[in-house]
Amino acid sequence: MSSVTQTGESIQCPPEGGWEAHYDKAVMFEKLGFDEEATGILDGLIEEYLEDPKFLVERGSYANEMGYPQEALQYYQRAMEFWINDPSTYMGIPIYAGLCHAYNELGEKRKAMEVALEGLKKFPNEDPILYQNVAATYYEMGWKDDAREILKEGIEKFPEDEDLKQCLKDLNDDLDDPEGGIIATILGLIVLTALSSKRMRGRRRH
């Protein structure tokens, strides 16, 4: 018997557990590195709950993290179609963050920026990751001063957020030394954007 089969048998869903139990099983599979099994469970949940965006968001997160931004984009776009009919903050933030990352990875910088700005406009007081997304897209457009200003604005809103502070420090270091550290700074900002979906994951259960 394969290790995947043995693991699947040991992670059983109680019959009364509903979608939560299946979701927990998918998360456990992901943690163990069984991506195919995890995504298979999510695909089943998407089929069963056709108009619930949270499973589409989660599936988009997996695709992003596995390096398939085009696939991720399709899931996030479908999630957005359902979300706009019943908008909620906890689901809107990961949708906007995920779309931004997918567009960035596909090289569509302007679309990434537009999505990031729209998300920040809708949820300016909810999560610092939206300020990081805008800063990352501004930087990618070559607008370093604008990126610095949006990070400062984010720090004013979220003075305890260490990621925003580190972003601003990296950006200031780059502006002070334009001949060095540019690539590292870009990668730092984009990595923070890439982490957005994972940071949001804990909120989707509520």
Buried (B, 14 or more C-beta within 10 A) or exposed (E): EEEBEEBBEEBEBEEEEEBEBBBBBBBBBBEBEBEEBBBEBBEBBBEEBEEBBBBBBBBBBBBBBEEBBEBBBBBBBBBBEBBEEEEEEBBBBBBBBBBBBBBBBBEBBEBBBBBBBBBBEBBEEBBBBBBBBBBBBBBBBEBBEBBBBBBBBBBEBBEEBEBBBBBBEBBBEBBEEEEEBEEEBBEBBBEBBBBBBEBBBEBBEE
